[in-house]
Amino acid sequence: MKTLLLLVGLIIIISCVLMLARSWVAERARQIPPADNPKEILRRRYAAGEIDEEEYLRRMSGLSQDW
């Protein structure tokens, strides 16, 4: 009987840990912007100093237009 209770308790604990891990991974995935998003790439290049403000605004404006 004790072994059965221990096994059930262990299964419950493992299930809870797996659910928490799954929700943590899903939350992290929502927070990380996609690397192939052109606007995000442009933001990173501007932040890194690869392009100046004029170039950033010009390119961002081009990305915002509906073609």
ZIHU-V696894 format. One record per residue. N is the residue number from 0. SS is DSSP state (@ for helix, = for strand, . for the rest). PHI is phi in degrees with one decimal (* if undefined). Layout:
((N SS PHI) (N SS PHI))
//
This chain:
((0 . *) (1 @ -62.9) (2 @ -64.6) (3 @ -65.3) (4 @ -63.6) (5 @ -63.4) (6 @ -64.2) (7 @ -63.2) (8 @ -61.2) (9 @ -64.2) (10 @ -64.3) (11 @ -64.1) (12 @ -64.0) (13 @ -62.7) (14 @ -62.0) (15 @ -63.1) (16 @ -62.6) (17 @ -64.9) (18 @ -65.4) (19 @ -64.9) (20 @ -63.8) (21 @ -64.0) (22 @ -69.5) (23 @ -65.4) (24 @ -64.5) (25 @ -63.6) (26 @ -65.1) (27 @ -63.5) (28 @ -64.5) (29 @ -72.3) (30 @ -80.3) (31 . -87.8) (32 . -69.7) (33 . -62.9) (34 . -69.8) (35 . -93.1) (36 . -71.9) (37 @ -58.6) (38 @ -66.3) (39 @ -68.2) (40 @ -61.6) (41 @ -63.0) (42 @ -60.5) (43 @ -65.7) (44 @ -64.9) (45 @ -66.4) (46 @ -63.6) (47 . -81.3) (48 . 84.7) (49 . -72.8) (50 . -129.7) (51 . -89.0) (52 @ -62.4) (53 @ -60.6) (54 @ -64.2) (55 @ -59.4) (56 @ -64.3) (57 @ -62.7) (58 @ -70.8) (59 @ -64.1) (60 @ -63.6) (61 @ -64.3) (62 @ -71.6) (63 @ -81.2) (64 . -74.4) (65 . -89.0) (66 . -96.5))
//
